[in-house]
């Protein structure tokens, strides 16, 4: 069982992602924007972060970049989970340090497979 931080500003999306994570036997913790996500990552030290992109204050690309460049947090992989489905968005996310990229809503088994892959590569 992994501790997974889910960061999304939409209460509905947050609830859906938490249910998916918990149905896989993982523990879910939440944050509602990128800045809160970074703070939660620092205090909770999760095994993985699921990060939305379009959020107020600090967007998911910015938060992922900050996590990837932070000596204390850089070991935590980030999977971007977003409605942005252009190839350029995916490439940009990877350049910011994301370990994976999934377009919302995740297809059956897609999120579970990505989580298993990213956690298995650590």
C-alpha positions in Angstrom: 0.0 0.0 0.0 1.3 3.4 -1.0 0.5 6.9 0.4 -0.7 8.9 -2.6 -1.3 12.7 -2.6 -4.2 13.7 -4.9 -4.1 17.4 -5.9 -7.1 18.8 -7.8 -9.2 22.0 -7.4 -12.4 20.3 -8.5 -14.1 18.6 -5.5 -15.8 16.1 -7.9 -12.6 15.1 -9.6 -10.8 15.0 -6.2 -13.5 12.6 -4.8 -13.4 10.4 -8.0 -9.6 10.1 -7.9 -9.5 9.4 -4.2 -12.1 6.6 -4.7 -9.9 5.1 -7.5 -6.8 5.3 -5.4 -8.4 3.8 -2.3 -10.1 1.0 -4.4 -6.5 -0.1 -5.3 -5.7 -0.4 -1.6 -3.7 2.8 -1.3 -4.0 5.5 1.2 -5.1 8.9 -0.3 -4.4 12.4 1.1 -5.6 15.5 -0.7 -4.8 19.1 -1.6 -6.9 21.6 -3.6 -4.2 23.5 -5.4 -0.6 23.3 -6.4 0.8 25.3 -3.5 -1.2 23.3 -1.0 0.1 20.2 -2.8 3.7 21.1 -2.3 3.0 21.8 1.4 1.3 18.5 1.8 4.1 16.7 0.0 6.6 18.3 2.4 4.7 17.4 5.5 3.2 13.9 4.5 6.1 12.6 2.3 3.8 10.6 0.0 5.0 7.8 -2.2 3.4 9.3 -5.3 1.5 12.5 -6.3 -1.4 12.7 -8.8 -1.5 16.3 -10.0 -4.1 18.2 -11.9 -2.8 20.9 -14.3 -5.4 23.6 -14.4 -5.6 25.1 -10.9 -5.6 28.5 -9.3 -2.5 30.0 -7.6 0.1 27.5 -8.7 -0.8 25.3 -11.7 0.2 21.6 -11.9 3.1 22.3 -14.3 4.5 24.8 -11.9 4.0 22.7 -8.9 5.6 19.6 -10.6 8.6 21.7 -11.6 9.0 22.9 -8.0 8.7 19.4 -6.6 11.2 18.0 -9.2 13.8 20.7 -8.3 13.4 20.5 -4.5 16.0 18.3 -2.8 13.6 17.2 -0.2 10.7 16.3 -2.6 12.4 15.3 -5.9 12.3 11.6 -5.0 8.4 11.7 -5.1 7.1 10.9 -8.6 4.3 13.0 -10.0 1.7 11.7 -12.5 -0.2 14.6 -14.2 -3.9 13.8 -14.4 -5.6 16.5 -16.5 -8.1 17.4 -19.2 -5.3 18.9 -21.3 -4.9 16.2 -24.0 -2.5 17.8 -26.5 0.8 16.0 -27.2 2.6 19.4 -26.5 1.0 19.4 -23.0 2.3 15.9 -22.3 5.8 16.8 -23.5 5.8 20.0 -21.4 4.7 18.0 -18.4 7.5 15.5 -18.8 10.0 18.4 -19.1 8.7 19.7 -15.8 9.6 16.4 -14.2 6.4 14.4 -14.4 6.8 10.6 -14.4 3.5 10.0 -16.1 0.6 11.8 -17.8 -3.1 10.7 -17.9 -6.0 12.5 -19.6 -9.2 12.8 -17.5 -11.3 10.9 -17.0 -8.9 8.0 -16.8 -10.0 4.9 -18.7 -10.7 1.7 -16.7 -7.5 0.3 -15.3 -5.4 3.1 -16.9 -4.8 4.9 -13.6 -4.0 1.6 -11.7 -1.6 0.6 -14.4 0.2 3.9 -14.4 0.4 4.0 -10.5 1.8 0.4 -10.5 4.3 1.3 -13.3 5.6 4.5 -11.6 5.8 2.9 -8.1 7.5 -0.1 -9.5 10.2 2.0 -11.2 11.3 3.7 -7.9 
